[in-house]
Amino acid sequence: MKVSTAQPFQLIYSLFQHEYLGYLFESFVIQLDEKGRLTLQHQNISSKNAKEFGKDLDDADYELIKLMDEMQQESIVLKFYKQKVKPAEFFFKVYDKEKGDKALQETIHQYLEHRRAKILDLLDGKMIFEMGRDGEPTWKQIQWEKEKATVLFHFRRNEENTHYFPTMKHQGEKLEWQYNGSYLICHEPAWLIVGNKLLRFAKNVDGKKLKPFLNKKFIVVPRKVEETYYQKFVTQLVASFDVYAKGFDINTERYPVKPVISFSELVQTTNGELFDKKGQSNDPNTDESKILFKIGFDYGPYQFGYEPAPNSSVKLEKQGDNYVFHKVRRDGDHEIEIVKKLQESGLKFQNGRVSMSRGKAFTWLNENTELLEAYDISVRQTDDERKKYFIGESSLEIKVNESIDWFDIHAIVRFGDYEIPFKELRKLINKKTKEITLPNGQIAVIPDAWLTDYAELFAFMEEDDSNQNLRLKKHHLSLIQDLTNGKLAQVTMDRKLQKLHGFEEIDDYELPAAFKGELRPYQKAGYNWMRFLADYSFGGCLADDMGLGKTVQTLALLQSQKKEGVISPSLLIMPTSLIYNWQIEASKFTPNLKTLVYTGVNRNKDPETFADYDLVITSYGITRIDIDILNTFYFNYIILDESQAIKNPDSRIAKSVGKLKSRHRLILTGTPLENSTMDLWSQLSFINPGLLGNEKYFKNEFQLPIEKKQDVEKTRKLNVIIKPFILRRQKSQVAKDLPEKIEHIKYSEMSAEQAEKYEEVKSFYRNKILETIEQSGIKKSQLLLLQGLTKLRQIANHPQMVEPEYEGESGKLEDIQYMIESALSEGHKILIFSQFVKHLSIVKSYFDEKGMAYAYLDGTTKDRQGQVDKFQNNKDIKLFLISLRAGGLGLNLTEADYVFLLDPWWNPAIEEQAVDRAHRIGQKNTVFTYKFITRNTVEEKILALQKNKLKLASDLITTEESFIKKLTSSDISELLA
């Protein structure tokens, strides 16, 4: 029977009893007559159509309708039974008296009780009715009572038993509610209908305590079970509700609350053995042991544990034949406030308990002494028979003073009244020991904060020649600055030295007159920075972007050394391919510096000849071969260009350059970090030995936490240490006068034959790789994964790269050909990069077939510079095919204004280096980059992974390349999807 929204209507809520689900509500709209009275014309409404009647509904109505919808039998079946089934069949099965699902019944009951309680709270001011048996929604109106009813529980004990019964009052009058059809519609908490009144109760009485008495005057508790009954049931009632007793005593007692944190040690053991199966020590002196904190509250002689909603607590005492209930009034608000404050300070209690490592536990105690004192919270150890811990205040005061060549370190360590030698603390921390035995026998735990805040200081400090004092090398000034910024030490330092943290503030150094050229402002800043480092005998890493002029900045520095009267030569080591470029640049900018190119089979191996020159230029290969000659000479500077060549500390070249002797050291690189943070250790340990500790220390303290655990704080600390000695500027920051660089992604569709080949290979490798991962793990699958991904990438370019006999088409090659012809028709010069020489060969065949002139460079090319000059100086050569690896370094190709990247590389930084061959100082035209990507292939997935996998490098300095090692199972599944 539809209700018209054009005529007056009334929203009402009707209560009815379901055979299995108990009491439920439904919402209805009732049409009103001309006098505003309810008619028999009604319509059930739900969330689906409630808005039709929205003009008379408020927020509470919408919430009520939603909750009532969720309780209807169809909703229950849909929520708790995933298969399609009729409600009658569901209830017959779940609520069968013998075979029914009791656990599911209880789950459904709790679900409904929660919603019933919400509904009943929201019904204030609404029209409520009992539904008639014929489904009439307005059969009997119910009045929602604002004032809560109260319950008094009576106990009358005699010689044989105890009678127990409740009485009720409402609005000051005794309420008759037994034997008159009253009924409970909700138990948690209790809501009772008496006559036409809907009542709730003060103190949220549980309906289960009232239900037995709806049709029973009292309950009899026999003498033989009364003590158990009193202990388990009556104490709870006395604690939470009003109780009248006859035959036993209830004493109400009041005491001030005294919060107590008790703690004990939890030792992690495995079958009583010293080591577990993984070889981890079970020694309680290690970090494996934890501290368990419990929060409790003392009231006079009574101790109480944590309760989420404390009211009163009751202790039962039996005195002969009599019982005394000691009702202790607890300050619930204060207890809750204490727990909240402790949680906010770091003790994340769960049910009044929390465990944490010993270091963190005692750090918390030390850092929160003021909080403990402010709230008068006692701390007690409950297991001191095994080991008595010191729980007083500890402090570490450090003073740092700059001397001529060192920072002198002075410190005072205190645990309570005891002062501990700083050298002793340092030894313990470096051994990863966290305990100190105090003179009184107590064990003091070194706070975690000290281990975190001072870890690098403890690691890098050294004893002076007398072994009495501690000091720190000057190149660790960033650690000192970090201590200052964190207010962890009192530091006295030369203001000039402090400026190294912000090189923009470094004094301006005059360029030598003999330097032939001008430096851009950022290049001048780099020159000033290198001069400053030289003054303090610090090594540096100039890590500017490709094309920003690292060579010219370095030559200006070397010319200034000549002006300062330095007569010993500097040794410049670089890849062979860069030697010619350095010769050209040196002759242009520093023509009066005498330069020796120390290469070739006929080189003079007499080191005494070096003294006749200002610059000695050689290659990494020659350095490795002639190290026994070169290390006999003391150079002014040793400069490594493209210093990532020594990123592997175990390589022969890294060990060789480490043997060289010089007054200063400098490295130049656009990518100081390629594969891992160990790249940094190797290069920065060359320029400033000891800056990052030894290799083992660096691996444990920085590499593993940063790369395996993504430790943000360790990343920050490493950045702090290296920052003063690495200068990196990006083109977007400093080369404002460079023309615009515009990047495009050109998506290609595979040909039908190509797509078929791709799917065939993908299916083969996907099954094989995922099976290997499941059986042997990701590490054992990396080689197979690399093989599979490489084949898929090649097919995405052209199947001919995998199957030379393939005669079909390649969608990408067609697009490349079209784009090349289009760009050539407009007179552009194009750099064409691919990481696959096979791919370049396919494009080269196309050029040969069309008679197009081109330059070519890959790893086998002998005359690199000849190919560069050919492209740069010949207007008829508009195409340059370059392999990504061979052409990533030392090329200046500013004649090109188009760059084609034929396939995506895992590392975008390598792609950037390729683009930077054209987009560098000297370029006058806008550089257009086109990256060719084949749709629905692994190439698209690589683009996504580039974004997701490169955070490490950007946090530290620059780039990161080893994707395969960092792929997760989900990454691999996505790649091969």
Helices and strands as residue ranges (DSSP letters): E 9-18, E 22-32, E 38-44, G 50-56, H 59-71, H 73-80, H 87-94, H 102-122, E 128-130, E 140-144, E 150-157, E 161-170, E 173-174, E 183-187, E 190-194, E 197-200, G 207-209, G 211-213, E 219-222, G 223-225, H 226-229, I 230-234, H 235-240, E 242-246, E 249-253, E 257-266, E 290-299, E 302-305, E 312-319, E 322-329, H 332-344, E 353-357, H 358-367, H 369-374, E 378-381, E 394-402, E 406-415, E 418-420, H 422-430, E 435-437, E 443-445, H 448-460, E 462-463, E 470-473, G 474-476, H 477-485, E 490-492, H 495-498, G 499-501, G 503-505, H 521-535, E 540-542, H 550-563, E 570-574, G 576-578, H 579-589, E 595-597, G 607-612, E 615-619, H 620-625, H 627-630, E 634-641, G 643-646, H 652-658, E 661-668, H 678-687, H 695-698, I 699-703, H 704-709, H 712-722, G 723-725, E 726-727, H 731-734, E 741-748, H 752-776, G 779-781, H 782-797, G 799-801, H 811-825, E 830-834, H 837-850, E 855-857, H 864-873, E 879-883, E 898-901, H 908-915, E 927-934, H 938-948, H 951-956, H 963-966, H 969-975
